[in-house]
């Protein structure tokens, strides 16, 4: 086992109080955040009213800090941060917490994981694509670290100078570049068309690839007109010869005709028809010589006037906080799948565009809404429908969130590579664990647990070490601190895992168990049993 | 979002209070002996031999020796006069009296992802509805929720081509398969002993069952408190997975996964490869009452997980696959037969589609072909020794008795004694029957039916 423990200040960090640190995060304009959040509150409350829904009470501070950490940083908070937050009596502490978390390195890592999973879902299944992820993640991390305008990030993906010849080339896998996006789509126009429209516009065109969509408006021609923007990647860009000659002849043509002939064209497979590149709203691009078709597409996709673009993005961010999108599934905007709260979607999209596509702004707004701050306890039958946002849904964690949260709780120190301080994905132990927990096809509110996952957490090496006094940093710290009595030791383990103190009943039962030495007359082993039970509980393994 | 949550929650509470998960008085589950075949209560079981990638019908069960599309393999006689199959399936040929070959499968999906979804769920992917895979559907009807072993075991599934086609869908997590020998990376070269074990099923060193009881008692307190006000499917799924996992850990039935208990000669006969040993494991699980097991044949030798997807070099590929399939499947049939289990076990052989009759000359390959292909039903519930349907001389189209996926699934239902019209409530609130109501089962295949062959 090659884990490295760094013991300094750990005991203090776990059970004492330390400075929260990293307060340097830039505070968003608070009035703007509050204004938009209040408007959303009003719209959601109106829907509650209209549907006879009684919302759940506000979450207590412990529930809120755990949720905010998992959603923003991808892992549970350290026990010390929980204690400090519970002790903080200022009125705006939730807003300040969110601002602080958005300034942490773990936000960058988690946000990169989320957007990477959205952009290159293929990597979960394909080892060869996964090989190129370090480079993609390094690139994306750097953009998220500087909180780059989302439109610019997407533009960079769409216009990346990828040549299909690169598919064959060896490439340094960790050089920061979005090239993996093109590799994952095999640099094929049809795959890029399906992926970019789905990811960046929330439009599922892929069924229209082979036939007109049965119950939606997209037609096969529209699919291939969109795919034509990527035609140059295939090196098959075709223009009918006559047209090209006429374009060269130039002067006798109308301006319109001239620009149209610059449009890239693809032939629809299995037919004799060719179609020219055209935007999905049916409008014709204005073509100029020397401007790459993908740049033309990127300008249209990321334009503030393109409502699809901002809506798809804010919907994804919303879903990552609530477990359910305003449109759900998040990438299926269609007439047959309307949003639950169209005004909220429009408002957030508008404000996102107005705030220079600032992802952090959207997160600040969402985290400041009343709906986000509600408890996950159901207090009324009417809170059952998740799309009413009348209580927080209980979300399964991503494999990364589970591993990083166990690591946080147990004091497992992930191997550190100074060359890539933010790349945790090169830890072999983490990789193996993540493969056992990969359920990526399911939405977070329906993410299933499997028998193998339960067995892995109950009996697997990672948790076994964490609950073994000689291997576990947290457990050793709690068991050996001389100034703690048994109820305090139990409380410390609750704070490290569930991020809340035990209830009176739990405290009494668990302390009694430990004092009696568990099943083997050994209080230390019994404390390990308490830790084991906490780490295996649904309260620990869910975001709620 | 009703999805029968109340019922399963109540079940959970009942199970918790009965001490399955927690409590020093946790019940000890006695060893589950291999169930006697004569047990009159014995219900039917099913083994799905899933042929990932789409096997070539012309080079397996629908040979066309008279036509150029037939390719380079010769047909051989079988134990049933008049029925011929490919020369590379010699052992299976001797079991034909217990098999019904359907040569007239006809569907419209030629894409791996969609065709796999259709073949395994009976439906095409449609908006938000998450259709269950047939193992979940059938094991729900055939199994008991309190069994020591999971009711649905999936051996070496190659799920990545179509993940949605391998899960319980709207039936929910209690109908999810236990997956062993996951060949996520598609390789055939793995150590079969290691790969088919259930990982982490034994307690870690230094922890005994008494300590586990103590731990589970604490866990039970936490679960009851948290779940009391959170009727979420995620929580339910977590608790069900733990409950099943603990039941397995405490049960001797998990010994089913220890293949080294078997005679070496028998293990050799199945074939010392993941598929062969997977078939042996399927028999051991059937004998312990597991109602649905699927074994995937994904690859052979060094063909890198391409399996039956023989766009290139079809004949080398198919032959290699047949050499794994033939001994494994044939031994499975005889082994089940000798234990008196064949009559109650339906064996399905199928992939997601067939392959083009024309051979691409430049690469000696066959491409995807859904219009006319073959599947096989064998064993229990099936009137063996017959062929259903006929394709044209060139194999390009079905000329008699066209069978759609629905019809096929309805037939499987009937062979298993399940009503294909049984409806389940989907995640969109609409009831959906196991096989589409339009489906027509192939009655002449069913044992005990009065239709002539």
Boltz contact constraints between the chains, C-beta under 6 A:
constraints:
  - contact:
      token1: [A, 125]
      token2: [B, 160]
      max_distance: 6.0
  - contact:
      token1: [A, 127]
      token2: [B, 185]
      max_distance: 6.0
  - contact:
      token1: [A, 376]
      token2: [B, 230]
      max_distance: 6.0
  - contact:
      token1: [A, 377]
      token2: [B, 229]
      max_distance: 6.0
  - contact:
      token1: [A, 378]
      token2: [B, 229]
      max_distance: 6.0
  - contact:
      token1: [A, 384]
      token2: [B, 1]
      max_distance: 6.0
  - contact:
      token1: [A, 394]
      token2: [B, 230]
      max_distance: 6.0
  - contact:
      token1: [A, 394]
      token2: [B, 232]
      max_distance: 6.0
  - contact:
      token1: [A, 394]
      token2: [B, 234]
      max_distance: 6.0
  - contact:
      token1: [A, 394]
      token2: [B, 235]
      max_distance: 6.0
  - contact:
      token1: [A, 396]
      token2: [B, 234]
      max_distance: 6.0
  - contact:
      token1: [A, 441]
      token2: [B, 163]
      max_distance: 6.0
  - contact:
      token1: [A, 446]
      token2: [B, 233]
      max_distance: 6.0
  - contact:
      token1: [A, 447]
      token2: [B, 234]
      max_distance: 6.0
  - contact:
      token1: [A, 448]
      token2: [B, 173]
      max_distance: 6.0
  - contact:
      token1: [A, 448]
      token2: [B, 176]
      max_distance: 6.0
  - contact:
      token1: [A, 448]
      token2: [B, 237]
      max_distance: 6.0
  - contact:
      token1: [A, 449]
      token2: [B, 237]
      max_distance: 6.0
  - contact:
      token1: [A, 449]
      token2: [B, 238]
      max_distance: 6.0
  - contact:
      token1: [A, 449]
      token2: [B, 241]
      max_distance: 6.0
  - contact:
      token1: [A, 450]
      token2: [B, 241]
      max_distance: 6.0
  - contact:
      token1: [A, 451]
      token2: [B, 178]
      max_distance: 6.0
  - contact:
      token1: [A, 451]
      token2: [B, 241]
      max_distance: 6.0
  - contact:
      token1: [A, 451]
      token2: [B, 244]
      max_distance: 6.0
  - contact:
      token1: [A, 451]
      token2: [B, 245]
      max_distance: 6.0
  - contact:
      token1: [A, 454]
      token2: [B, 241]
      max_distance: 6.0
  - contact:
      token1: [A, 454]
      token2: [B, 242]
      max_distance: 6.0
  - contact:
      token1: [A, 454]
      token2: [B, 245]
      max_distance: 6.0
  - contact:
      token1: [A, 455]
      token2: [B, 200]
      max_distance: 6.0
  - contact:
      token1: [A, 455]
      token2: [B, 201]
      max_distance: 6.0
  - contact:
      token1: [A, 455]
      token2: [B, 245]
      max_distance: 6.0
  - contact:
      token1: [A, 456]
      token2: [B, 200]
      max_distance: 6.0
  - contact:
      token1: [A, 459]
      token2: [B, 200]
      max_distance: 6.0
  - contact:
      token1: [A, 459]
      token2: [B, 203]
      max_distance: 6.0
  - contact:
      token1: [A, 459]
      token2: [B, 204]
      max_distance: 6.0
  - contact:
      token1: [A, 460]
      token2: [B, 200]
      max_distance: 6.0
  - contact:
      token1: [A, 464]
      token2: [B, 204]
      max_distance: 6.0
  - contact:
      token1: [A, 518]
      token2: [B, 214]
      max_distance: 6.0
  - contact:
      token1: [A, 519]
      token2: [B, 210]
      max_distance: 6.0
  - contact:
      token1: [A, 519]
      token2: [B, 211]
      max_distance: 6.0
  - contact:
      token1: [A, 519]
      token2: [B, 214]
      max_distance: 6.0
  - contact:
      token1: [A, 529]
      token2: [B, 214]
      max_distance: 6.0
  - contact:
      token1: [A, 529]
      token2: [B, 215]
      max_distance: 6.0
  - contact:
      token1: [A, 532]
      token2: [B, 215]
      max_distance: 6.0
  - contact:
      token1: [A, 533]
      token2: [B, 215]
      max_distance: 6.0
  - contact:
      token1: [A, 533]
      token2: [B, 218]
      max_distance: 6.0
  - contact:
      token1: [A, 533]
      token2: [B, 219]
      max_distance: 6.0
  - contact:
      token1: [A, 536]
      token2: [B, 219]
      max_distance: 6.0
  - contact:
      token1: [A, 537]
      token2: [B, 222]
      max_distance: 6.0
  - contact:
      token1: [A, 538]
      token2: [B, 226]
      max_distance: 6.0
  - contact:
      token1: [A, 538]
      token2: [B, 235]
      max_distance: 6.0
  - contact:
      token1: [A, 538]
      token2: [B, 238]
      max_distance: 6.0
  - contact:
      token1: [A, 539]
      token2: [B, 226]
      max_distance: 6.0
  - contact:
      token1: [A, 542]
      token2: [B, 234]
      max_distance: 6.0
